[in-house]
Amino acid sequence: MDFIKEFFEFLKIRKKYWLLPIIFVLVIFGGLIILSQGSAIAPFIYTIF
């Protein structure tokens, strides 16, 4: 959790707010792929990519 806290402090100090949407999308896609492995939804998820 310290890494996440330090990362947000870095974004705030360096004014790198444009990185937040990129990181948010990567986390969403990563979670979607991890949660859909081995399920019936997997073939539909892989057609997106």
C-alpha positions in Angstrom: 0.0 0.0 0.0 3.0 2.3 0.5 3.8 2.1 -3.2 0.3 3.3 -4.2 0.4 6.2 -1.6 3.8 7.3 -2.9 2.7 7.0 -6.5 -0.2 9.3 -5.9 2.0 11.8 -4.1 4.4 11.7 -7.0 1.5 12.4 -9.4 0.3 15.3 -7.2 3.8 16.9 -6.8 4.9 16.5 -10.4 1.4 17.5 -11.8 1.2 14.3 -13.9 -2.6 14.0 -13.7 -2.8 12.8 -17.3 -1.3 9.4 -16.2 -4.4 8.6 -14.0 -6.7 7.6 -16.9 -4.0 5.4 -18.4 -3.4 3.6 -15.2 -7.1 3.2 -14.5 -7.7 1.6 -17.9 -4.7 -0.7 -17.4 -5.9 -1.8 -14.0 -9.5 -2.4 -15.3 -8.2 -4.5 -18.3 -5.8 -6.5 -16.1 -8.5 -7.3 -13.6 -10.9 -8.3 -16.3 -8.4 -10.7 -17.9 -7.5 -12.2 -14.5 -11.1 -12.6 -13.4 -12.2 -14.1 -16.7 -9.6 -16.8 -17.1 -11.1 -20.2 -17.0 -14.7 -18.9 -17.1 -17.3 -19.0 -19.9 -16.8 -15.3 -20.5 -13.2 -15.8 -21.6 -13.9 -16.3 -25.3 -15.9 -13.0 -25.4 -13.2 -11.0 -23.6 -10.5 -12.1 -26.0 -12.5 -11.0 -29.0 -12.2 -7.4 -27.7 -8.5 -7.6 -28.1 
